[in-house]
Amino acid sequence: MIRKKNKRRKRKIANLLLRNYVFLYFLMTFILVVCLIIIMYVTSISIKNIDQARIVATHLMKDDYKTIDVSKILDVNGFIEIIDKNLNVIYKQGNTPDNKKKYTRKDYHEMILSHQDAFEYEDDYIYSFAYNKNKEFLLVVGIPSKNLQSLYTKDSKLKPNIILKSILFFYMITLVLGILLYSRLTSKNFVTPLKIILNGVKRITDGDYSTRISLKSENEFGELSEAFNLMAAKIEEETNLKEKSEKNRRKLIMDISHDLKNPLASVIGYSDLLIKNPSIDEKEKIKYLSVIENNSIRANDLIKDLFEYSKLESTDFSISPKEGDICEFLRELIAAYIPQMEGKNIHYDFDIPEEGIIISFDHKNLDRAISNLILNSIKYNPSGTTLKIKIENMQYKLNIIFEDNGIGIPKELVKDIFEPFVRVDSSRNSKSGGTGLGLAITKTIIEKHGGIIHLDTDKDKGCKFTIVLNKNIFSL
């Protein structure tokens, strides 16, 4: 179906061009037909408006035939003849074709019987006849056929060349208007979408990556619009990621500097105090050395966590999954922290299936990820807190849940809690504050396993961390 749709779309512009060409063809044909009709109409009007008195015998007839005005007829090499009742030519003007002196009775009768207002065509001449009853003579008017039109239009403003030039001018004007109309249609269907796309490209070039274009066309321009918007969205996404990465990098450097500053300042301060005061008693000296040791450990832990986090974030890093029983793994891991829980009076409740669940996972890294959750619950919650650890086994997924009823985390921090150097306690000098990298490391390790981790919590309502792993993602 998709292929058919794409194929139909690709034919759209060709069909549009064909439609426009056909429209232009019929438009020009219509204009030509109109011009021909106008020519015929003007010509007919011109002929109808001829002063027939110039050539029709009945209009020229006078009792005194010598007073007949034959100047117009002579101008076109025509002639007139006067034939008496005895069939003799008694008067003529102009050059007659046969120069007769006398007509036969048959010819005479045919001429008299001819329609007086009609033309008779014979050889190369056009004849008109009229009989004068008063004087009993026949008037014959003859004009060469080839000169008839010049007689018609000699005094007329509608000359043939003027008519033709006018029609040609009208046709050219109409043709230009038709071409302009066609160009407008083409512009609407082609130039306008191109301008919209070029404007979008310019805005992208100027750095406005939120630019999107809207073309409601169903042809290739519609596809180009969709491709442009997809490209712009990709560029915007990559730019935002780059900006976010740069922002995170700067923040990371600032946080590292800040977190190393305090313990190193303590180490330097107390070391300088011990060096400059050698007479300090042993008890005070041990106290200062303990401070130096604790701050050195804090700085060392930060450096180790930072190294671990940087290694996990590297594109070259990959985990080494091996198949194993996740239930047995979790039981052994929890057992190692039971003494710390009991030492701080942390109650625990474990719900781990006796039947083994075999999945592929990186034992060392998953140990680190889960250990961070357990240690945080022990370290930051008060005595009497209950920690529950449970495995939910589903068909394709495996949920590992860590839930306590301790101090919780404010909801406004939930979206950022897995970012580096985000702590619930904003004080950087807090003795209970960790490196701020534990949850970031946990999240990265879980994601390297193809899983996710999310937190449900609120202040004074405890925390519920849920790790979701795909049981088959690393299966061989």
Secondary structure, DSSP 8 states (H G I E B T S, - for coil): -HHHHHHHHHTHHHHHHHHHHHHHHHHHHHHHHHHHHHHHHHHHHHHHTS-GGGT-HHHH--SSGGG---HHHHHTT-EEEEEETTSBEEEEEE--SS--SB--HHHHHHHHHS-TTS-EEETTEEEEEEEETTTTEEEEEEEEGGGHHHHHHSS-S--HHHHHHHHHHHHHHHHHHHHHHHHHHHIIIIIHHHHHHHHHHHHHHTT-TT-------SSHHHHHHHHHHHHHHHHHHHHHHHHHHHHHHHHHHHHHHHHHHHHHHHHHHHHHHHHH-TT--HHHHHHHHHHHHHHHHHHHHHHHHHHHHHHHHSTT-----EEEEHHHHHHHHHHHHHHHHHHTT-EEEEE--SS--EEEE-HHHHHHHHHHHHHHHHHHS-TT-EEEEEEEE-SSEEEEEEEE-SS---GGGGGGTTSTT--SS--TT-TT---S-HHHHHHHHHHHTT-EEEEEE-TTS-EEEEEEEETTTT--
